[in-house]
Amino acid sequence: MSVALPVVTPVPPRGGALRWLSDLLYTRRGLLLAALLGPPLLWFGVVYLGSLFALLANSFFTLDEFSGVVDRSQLSLNNFREMTQPANVDVVLRTVAMAVSVTLACGVIAFPVAYYMARYARGPQKALLYIAVMLPLWSSYLVRLYAWKLLLAKEGAISWVLAEVHMTWLLDALLATPGIGGNSLSFSRLGTFIVFVYMWLPFMILPIQAAIERIPGSLLEASSDLGARSGTTFWQVIFPLAMPGIAAGSIFTFSLTLGDYIIPQVIGDSTLFIGQVVYRQQGVAGNVPFAAAFSLVPIVVIGIYLWIAKRLGAFDAL
């Protein structure tokens, strides 16, 4: 005799579609990874890389000098040939030299501050130093810039202080130096350099401080126990382990200086930098193809810089 078994209806999981989706993502990790990385990779591919390819494509077009309209009917290398003109090469070399000097100055100033913050500052003192480093970033970029313009002016606070301590001769000597001088600090390349260093210094201090803070104290004690002097410990232990922070900070200071056009336009003489050339060609002259071609210069320079840093081992500990 056969016995009919009752038909069991499957009970849907509690939570409905959300519970099913959660179980699916939990059991299939590849699908979860795609869901997490899909939106940012899509943004990176479409918005960022797409804009770069559009920039590259525009650099091969030309501007009709008679009508002022961009000619997209044929491709040309005229923009890249024009970039080899001595005036444009001088702009690139001047900008790279400024970026390198600002990066070196920020590194020299930032390292002692970052070392003290990481090794000696504790409690409220450390918090106060963090606030002091980050406080300039809490105000507007333009407010800080025009404040420095007033400080560096011929009748500004810096000139007044130097006059009170009878050191006007030093300021006059600096302003008379070819290549960096001018009518006043606010109209000189030295003033541009000072403002660049001030603006980007926090971006160098914080990465170096984080890198030094990760150095185990046992390594410093072991170096001292083995008889190493403080200078040897610094160059053989601290500096190599702090190199990732220095590399990260230098990327910020170098790239930000390389592309900035507002600071040289407000502070400094009439010499041009890459950002100013791009701004004037695109916004004033309407020569979008040449501006696009010139915009590729910082990208190439940054790529070369990163390649050199990698070859030197600056990113091995990252």
N, C-alpha and C positions, 0 to 999 in steps of 0.2 A: 504494500500500500504506500503510495507516494504522499508525502506531506508538502503542501505548498508553503514555501518560505515567504515571510512578509517582505514586501518591497520597501527598502529603506531609502528615503529621499535624502540626498546630501544636503546638509545644513550649510548655508553660505557663512563664510567667516564673519565674525562680528567686525563692524567698522566699515563694511562695504568696500567700495572701490579704493579708498585710502589704505585700508588694511591689505588689500590685494597688491597694491602698488608698493607698499612697504616690504611685503614678503618677496616680491619680485626683485626689488633692488638689493635686498639682503642676500638673496641666493645667487644673484648674478652681479658679481662685483664689477665686471667690465662695463655693464650697463650703468651702474652707479657712477663709475669714473667718468663715463661719457656724459652723464647728466650734469656732473659737477663742473667738468672742464669745457663742455660744449659752448655755453654762453660766452665765457671770456675768450675762448679761442675764436669763436665766431666774430666777436667784437674786434679782436686783434687782427684777424685776417681781412675783414671787410673794411673797417674804419681806418685802422692804422696802416696796414700794408696797402690797402686800396688807395689811400691818400698819397702814399709814397710813390706808387706806380703812376698815379695821375700827375704827380709832380715831375716824375721822370719823363712822362709822355709830353708834357707841356714844354719841357726844355728843348725838345727837338723841333718845335714850331718856331716861326719867325714873326716879327712885327712889321707890318707894312708902314713904312715911314711916312707915306703920303696920306693914307686914310686913318692910320692909327689903329687898325683892326688886326687882330692876330690871324695870320695865314696858316690854316690847318690843312691846306690842300697838298702839301709836300713836306717831307722831313728834311731837316738841315742840321749841320753841325756848327753853324755860324756862332751860336751862343757860346759854345765851348771854345771856339777859336778866339772869340773876343775876351774870354776870361784869361787868356794867356798874355794879354796886353800888360805892359809894365805897371800901369796904374792899378789894375785889378790884382796883379800878383803882390804888389806892395800892401794892398788892403788885407789879403789873406795872411801874409807874413806878419803884419802888424797885429792882427787879431790873435794869431797863434802865439806870438811872443807875449802879448798881454795875458792870455789865458795861462800860459806856462808860469809867468812871473807871479800872477795872482795865486795859482795853485801852490807854488813853492812858499810864498809868504804865508798863506793860510796854514800850510803844514807846520811851518816853523813856529807860528804863534799858537796854533791849536794844540800841539803835542804836550807842552808843559801843563796847560790848563786841563786837558783831558787826563793826563797822568795823575795830577793832583786830585781830580774828581774821582778817579777810579781807585786810587790807592790810599788816600789820606782823609778825604772828606767823609764825614759820617753824620747821620741824622739830619737835624735842621740845617747844618752847614751845607750838606750835599744837596738838599732840596733848594736852598737859596741859590746855589751855583747853577742848578738846572734852570731855575727861573731866570737868572741873570743871562744865561746863554740863549734861552728861547724867547725872552721878553721882546727883543726887536722883531721877531717873527709875528708877534701878536698885533702889530700896527701895520698900517698900509704901506705897501712898497713905495708909492709915490710920496707919502708923508715923510718917510725916512730919507728919500732921495732929495727932496727940496729942503729938508732940515740940514742936510750936509751941504747943500749949495749955499745956504746962509752961513754955515760955519766956515766954509772955505773961501768965502768972498773976501775981497781986499779990506773991507771994513768989518769983517766977521770976527767971531770970538777967538779963533786961532791966531789971527794976526794981532789982535789986541793983547792976548796973553804973551805972545813972543815979544811984543813991544814993551810990556811991563817988566819982563825979565831981561831986557836988553839983548835979545837974540834975533832982532830983525835982520841982522847981517846974514844969519844962517838961511832964513827964508828967501832973502834976496839972492843968495848964492844958488839955492835950489831952483828958483824960478829963472835964473840966468843960464842954467845948464841946458845945452842943446838937446833936443829929443824928448825931454820931460818937463821943461819949464814953460812959462807963459806969462801973461799979464798978472795973473793971480792964481791961487790954487784952484779956484773954481773954473778957470779957463786954461788948464794945463793937463797934460797926460798924467802927471804925478797925482793930481786930484782925482782923475778917473780911476787910477790904480788904487788909491786909498778907499774910495767908495766901493769899488768892487770887492776889496778884501773885507770891508765891514759887512757888506751884504751877504756874502757867502760863507763867512767864518763859522756860523753855527752848523752848517752842513758838513764842515770838516771836523769840528770838535766832537759831535755826538757819535759818529761812527768809530773814531779813534778811541773815545772813552769806552764804548761798548766792547771793542776788541781787547783793550787792556784789562778791562774788568773780568774777561774770561780767562786770563792767564792765571794758572794755579799758583798760589803763593809758595807751594812746596818746591816749584822749580827755582824760584829766586833763593829760597833757603838752601837748596842743594848746590846752586852755583856759589853761594857764599861759603858753604862748608867745604867745597872743593878748592877754595883759595882764590876764586876769581875776584878781581877788583870790581868796583861799581861800574866803571866804564866798560869793562869786558862783559859784565852781566847785561848791561844795556844793549850793546851791539850784538852780542851773541844769543841772547835769550829774549829780551823785551822787544827790541825793534823787529826781529823777524816774525814774532808772534803777533805784533801789532800791525804788520803789513796789510792784512786784509782790510782793516779799518782805514788805514791810510789810502789804500787803493780805492775803496768805496767813496771816501770823502773827496779824493782827487777827481773822480769821475763827475761828482756833482759840481765842484768848483770850476773844473775845466770846461765842461759842457755848458754850464750856465753863463760863463764869461764869453764863450765862443759865440753864443747865439743872441746875447742881449744887445738891444739897440737903443734902449731908453736912457741908460746911464751915460753912454758916450754922447748922446744928443743933448743932455741937460748939463752934464759936467764934462768939461774938456774943451779942446780947441776944435778947429775945423777939420781935423783929420778923420777919415772915415774908417769904420769897422764893418765886418761882414753883415751884421744885422742891419746897419744903416743903409748899406747898398741895396739889400733886398727890399727894405721898406720903401726907399725912394724909387726904385725901379718899378715896384708893383703899385705903390699908392700914389706917387707923384707923376712919374713918366708913363705909367700904364703898360710898361713892357713886361708883361707877365712871363713870357718865355725866358727872358734873360734872368728875371728874378728867380724863376724855378731852377734854372741851371746853377745860379749862384747859391741857392739854398742847399744844393747837393754837396757843396764844399764842406760845411760842418759835419755832415753825415760821414763823408769819407775820412775826414780828419779824426773824428771820434773812433771810427772803425780801426784806423791805423794805431791810435793810442791804445785801444783795448787789446789789439794784437801784440803790441810791444809789452804792455803790462803782463799779459799772459805768458809771453816768452820769458820774461824776467821772473816768473814764478809768483807774482803778486796775488794770484787767485788760488794757489794750491791749497791753502788752509780754509778757503771759503766753504 
